[in-house]
Every structure is written in C-alpha cells, then in structure tokens.
C-alpha cells in the first residue's frame, strides 16, 4: 500500500529464502520487497542472490529473541533497509558501511513516519482490517500531501 501511494513499483517476494554461497549463510525474513531494484528482478521466477541483487527491504516479525543475529546476517547480504516489528514497536534500520543503524525515517518512505504503522495494526483489532486499511491509506495520503 505504501508503494502504491508513493507511486513506486514493487515486487513482493514474501518469505523468500535469502542465501549466498560465499557467506555460507541464509535467512528467511517474514517478508521481502524489491523496490529500487524491482526492474532487475521483475521477470524472474527464482531469485538467486549469487547473481541478483538482494531485496531492498526486509521485514522480520520477532515476538521472541531471535536465535541468530539478523542484523549481521542481512548486513552481510547487503540489504539496504531492514524493518523489525515485535508486536508493538517497529524499528527501522538502514545499512551504512556494512552495518545497520537504527533511524527514525525509512529512506524509501521518508515522507511519512512508518514507525506509526503499529497504531494501524492495533486499530484493525478495533474496527476491522478493511476499515483500518482504508484509514491507513487516507492517513498516508494526508502525510504525503502535507510535504
């Protein structure tokens, strides 16, 4: 929905297994997205990180302490943006010099505070998913128009 409102093309790759042979590591985020590099993988059925760029953004939903250091793992794969949601707080990390730094604004969606997204998740429990989606879309449009 954010990509739609920002007019960005996106390829959603879901919980794509991200593996690179040279790293001898793999990860499987809850969701992953090609946005800036969408055109490079648009027609690909199978994405291979040994040949293709990594997703531009990955999302992990962590309700408990992860067994592996996802920040190090995804940094080593060169994933530019990493979002972590623990059920109430959304943290945004961006990659700089092979390390993630937590930031207040997503570089991809810098016109809005994506850290406010959890309020819409909570709202969906009160008013329903469709009503919350519509309210969220309206909020995003308002935020974009104020800039």
VMD Tcl script that draws the C-alpha trace (Angstrom):
set ca {
  {0.00 0.00 0.00}
  {2.88 2.37 0.76}
  {4.43 1.71 -2.65}
  {1.07 2.34 -4.31}
  {0.64 5.70 -2.60}
  {4.25 6.71 -3.28}
  {3.93 5.61 -6.93}
  {6.74 3.08 -6.56}
  {6.85 -0.19 -8.49}
  {7.34 -3.16 -6.14}
  {7.94 -6.88 -6.37}
  {6.91 -8.63 -3.17}
  {8.91 -11.79 -2.63}
  {7.35 -12.83 0.69}
  {9.40 -15.09 2.91}
  {11.97 -15.72 0.19}
  {14.93 -17.77 1.44}
  {17.90 -15.45 1.12}
  {21.08 -17.46 0.63}
  {24.53 -16.67 -0.62}
  {27.04 -19.46 -1.12}
  {30.03 -17.22 -0.44}
  {28.62 -16.35 3.01}
  {27.53 -19.89 3.82}
  {24.51 -18.28 5.50}
  {20.84 -17.99 4.76}
  {17.88 -16.13 6.18}
  {14.18 -16.17 5.64}
  {12.53 -12.85 6.51}
  {8.79 -12.73 7.06}
  {8.53 -10.52 4.01}
  {10.89 -9.00 1.48}
  {10.50 -6.38 -1.21}
  {12.27 -5.21 -4.32}
  {11.50 -1.53 -4.80}
  {14.51 0.38 -6.13}
  {15.78 -2.80 -7.85}
  {12.36 -4.12 -8.88}
  {13.16 -3.72 -12.58}
  {16.18 -6.03 -12.20}
  {14.08 -8.96 -10.92}
  {10.67 -8.13 -12.40}
  {10.50 -11.15 -14.71}
  {12.39 -13.62 -12.52}
  {10.63 -16.67 -11.13}
  {13.60 -17.68 -8.99}
  {15.84 -15.07 -7.43}
  {19.44 -16.11 -6.82}
  {21.43 -13.78 -4.56}
  {24.63 -15.09 -6.11}
  {23.58 -13.32 -9.32}
  {20.72 -10.99 -8.41}
  {20.71 -8.02 -6.04}
  {19.33 -8.55 -2.54}
  {15.84 -7.24 -1.71}
  {15.72 -3.52 -0.99}
  {13.73 -4.01 2.20}
  {13.12 -6.97 4.50}
  {10.68 -7.25 7.38}
  {11.08 -9.52 10.39}
  {8.38 -10.05 12.96}
  {10.08 -11.04 16.21}
  {7.95 -11.93 19.21}
  {10.89 -13.55 20.97}
  {14.65 -13.10 20.92}
  {15.95 -14.38 17.57}
  {18.39 -17.29 17.67}
  {20.67 -15.67 15.09}
  {21.82 -12.06 14.71}
  {19.59 -10.93 11.86}
  {21.24 -7.51 11.72}
  {24.63 -9.05 10.97}
  {23.15 -11.61 8.60}
  {21.23 -9.14 6.45}
  {24.06 -6.59 6.58}
  {26.44 -9.22 5.18}
  {23.97 -9.73 2.31}
  {23.87 -6.01 1.58}
  {20.15 -5.48 2.21}
  {19.74 -1.69 2.34}
  {16.75 -1.48 4.67}
  {15.63 -3.78 7.50}
  {12.40 -3.41 9.48}
  {11.85 -5.30 12.74}
  {8.43 -5.46 14.41}
  {7.99 -7.01 17.85}
  {4.21 -6.80 18.12}
  {4.14 -3.22 19.34}
  {7.24 -1.35 18.12}
  {8.55 -1.04 14.57}
  {12.28 -0.42 14.28}
  {13.83 0.81 11.04}
  {17.47 0.11 10.20}
  {19.49 1.30 7.24}
  {22.76 -0.11 6.00}
  {25.79 2.15 6.08}
  {29.33 0.86 5.63}
  {28.24 -2.77 6.14}
  {26.47 -2.06 9.45}
  {22.90 -1.21 10.32}
  {21.98 1.94 12.17}
  {18.53 2.48 13.61}
  {16.85 5.51 12.05}
  {13.64 7.42 12.63}
  {12.57 7.58 8.98}
  {12.65 4.97 6.27}
  {14.77 6.20 3.35}
  {12.28 4.56 0.99}
  {9.22 6.22 2.54}
  {10.81 9.31 4.09}
  {7.70 11.48 3.73}
  {5.89 9.59 6.49}
  {6.75 8.15 9.86}
  {6.49 4.41 9.19}
  {7.14 3.88 12.91}
  {3.46 4.88 13.32}
  {2.31 1.79 11.40}
  {1.78 -0.31 14.57}
  {-1.05 2.03 15.60}
  {-2.90 0.96 12.45}
  {-2.32 -2.70 13.27}
  {-3.85 -2.11 16.71}
  {-6.68 -0.12 15.14}
  {-7.55 -3.08 12.90}
  {-8.34 -5.09 16.06}
  {-10.95 -2.48 16.99}
  {-12.52 -1.52 13.66}
  {-11.61 -4.43 11.38}
  {-8.90 -4.95 8.79}
  {-10.64 -3.34 5.83}
  {-11.65 -0.22 7.77}
  {-8.11 0.07 9.19}
  {-6.57 -0.35 5.72}
  {-8.79 2.41 4.37}
  {-7.98 4.68 7.32}
  {-4.26 3.93 6.88}
  {-4.39 4.75 3.17}
  {-6.14 8.03 3.95}
  {-3.51 8.83 6.60}
  {-0.65 8.09 4.17}
  {-2.21 10.35 1.51}
  {-2.57 13.12 4.08}
  {1.04 12.77 5.20}
  {2.31 12.89 1.61}
  {0.17 15.90 0.73}
  {1.49 17.90 3.70}
  {5.02 17.83 2.32}
}
mol new
graphics top color blue
foreach p $ca { graphics top sphere $p radius 0.5 }
foreach p [lrange $ca 0 end-1] q [lrange $ca 1 end] { graphics top cylinder $p $q radius 0.2 }
display resetview
